[in-house]
Amino acid sequence: MRDLIQKFDLQLIGRFQKLEVPLARIAIFVVYFWFGILKLLGSSPAAPLVQALFDKTVPFMTFGVFYSLFSVFEIIIGLLFLFRGYERTALSLLGLHLIMTTLPLIFLPAITWQGFLVPTLEGQYIIKNILIVASAVVIGSRLVPRSSSGEQVR
């Protein structure tokens, strides 16, 4: 019985190892593409939060232009995670996006916190990005390093 459990355990772990990067890629794609499309269609429940942050931080363009560009930015991030060879670009853009989307925790405390370390629903929406970071780290950890000449090291 113990050998059977160990064999099952090893098979399950092997399957997880084969699926971890593809599932992480798909999960990030779904979240970014879906949320970007919702913004582009004007149906995102995050619009008021984005508007409030925009009002505090981006004085050089209209909200409509920013919101459209931000929507497309999210869609591009999602799509890049689907294609091999674009991981470094996707991870860089994701990092920039995560910095921007974490700013409400600092700049909009009345919207994102209801008390000390007690987030509002909007705050929880932002904090859940920790899971996206974890998935991105899994993808990044499986990249083949590049040499100083820019070629991949095997």
C-alpha positions in Angstrom: 0.0 0.0 0.0 2.8 2.4 0.9 4.5 1.8 -2.5 1.2 2.5 -4.3 0.8 5.8 -2.4 4.4 6.7 -3.2 3.9 5.8 -6.9 0.7 7.9 -7.0 2.5 10.8 -5.3 5.3 10.7 -7.8 3.0 10.6 -10.7 0.9 13.5 -9.4 4.0 15.6 -8.7 5.3 14.8 -12.2 2.0 15.9 -13.7 2.1 19.2 -11.6 5.6 19.9 -12.9 4.5 19.4 -16.5 1.5 21.6 -16.0 2.8 24.4 -13.7 4.1 26.8 -16.4 1.3 26.2 -19.0 -1.3 26.7 -16.3 0.4 29.8 -15.0 0.6 31.2 -18.5 -3.1 30.5 -19.1 -4.2 31.9 -15.7 -2.3 35.2 -16.3 -3.7 35.4 -19.9 -7.2 34.9 -18.7 -7.0 37.5 -16.0 -5.3 40.2 -18.0 -7.1 39.6 -21.3 -10.5 39.4 -19.7 -10.0 42.4 -17.4 -8.5 44.4 -20.3 -11.5 43.6 -22.6 -13.9 44.6 -19.9 -12.2 48.0 -19.5 -12.1 48.4 -23.3 -15.9 47.7 -23.5 -16.6 50.1 -20.6 -17.9 47.3 -18.4 -15.1 47.0 -15.8 -16.1 47.4 -12.1 -12.6 48.7 -11.5 -13.3 51.9 -13.6 -14.0 54.1 -10.5 -10.8 52.9 -8.8 -8.7 53.6 -12.0 -10.4 57.0 -12.4 -9.6 57.9 -8.8 -5.9 56.9 -9.2 -5.7 58.6 -12.6 -7.0 61.9 -11.0 -4.1 61.8 -8.5 -1.3 60.7 -10.7 -1.7 61.4 -14.5 -2.1 65.1 -15.3 -0.9 65.0 -18.9 -3.7 63.2 -20.8 -7.4 62.7 -20.7 -8.9 59.8 -18.7 -10.5 58.3 -21.8 -7.2 58.1 -23.6 -5.4 56.7 -20.6 -8.2 54.1 -19.9 -8.1 52.9 -23.5 -4.3 52.6 -23.5 -4.4 50.9 -20.1 -7.0 48.4 -21.4 -4.9 47.6 -24.4 -1.8 47.3 -22.2 -3.5 44.7 -20.1 -4.7 42.8 -23.2 -1.1 42.8 -24.6 0.3 41.5 -21.3 -2.2 38.6 -21.4 -1.4 37.7 -25.0 2.3 37.8 -24.5 2.1 35.2 -21.8 0.6 32.8 -24.3 3.6 32.8 -26.6 7.0 31.3 -26.0 9.9 33.6 -26.5 8.0 36.7 -25.2 8.2 35.8 -21.5 10.9 38.5 -20.6 8.8 41.2 -22.3 5.6 39.9 -20.7 7.3 39.8 -17.2 8.7 43.3 -17.6 5.3 44.7 -18.6 3.6 42.7 -15.9 6.0 44.3 -13.3 5.2 47.8 -14.5 1.5 47.0 -14.4 1.7 45.6 -10.9 3.5 48.7 -9.7 0.8 50.9 -11.2 -2.1 48.8 -9.9 -0.6 48.6 -6.3 -0.5 52.4 -6.1 -4.1 52.8 -4.8 -3.1 51.0 -1.6 -0.8 54.1 -1.0 -2.5 56.9 -2.8 -6.2 56.0 -2.2 -6.3 54.6 1.4 -9.9 55.7 1.9 -10.9 53.5 -1.0 -8.6 50.5 -0.3 -8.5 50.3 3.5 -11.3 50.1 6.0 -8.9 49.9 8.9 -5.3 49.0 9.8 -4.4 45.9 7.7 -8.1 45.5 6.9 -8.6 46.0 3.1 -11.9 47.0 1.5 -13.1 44.9 -1.4 -11.1 47.1 -3.7 -8.0 46.6 -1.5 -8.5 42.8 -1.6 -8.8 43.0 -5.4 -5.3 44.6 -5.5 -3.7 42.4 -2.8 -4.7 39.2 -4.7 -2.1 40.3 -7.3 0.3 38.4 -5.0 -1.0 35.3 -6.7 -0.2 36.8 -10.1 3.4 37.6 -8.9 3.8 34.0 -7.7 2.7 32.6 -11.1 5.0 35.0 -12.9 7.9 33.9 -10.7 7.2 30.3 -11.7 7.3 31.3 -15.4 10.4 33.4 -14.9 12.2 30.7 -13.0 11.9 28.3 -15.9 13.5 30.7 -18.4 16.8 29.7 -20.0 19.4 32.2 -18.9 21.1 34.4 -21.5 24.8 34.8 -21.8 26.5 38.2 -21.8 26.2 38.2 -25.6 22.4 37.8 -25.4 22.3 34.2 -26.5 20.6 31.6 -24.4 22.8 29.4 -22.2 22.0 25.7 -22.2 
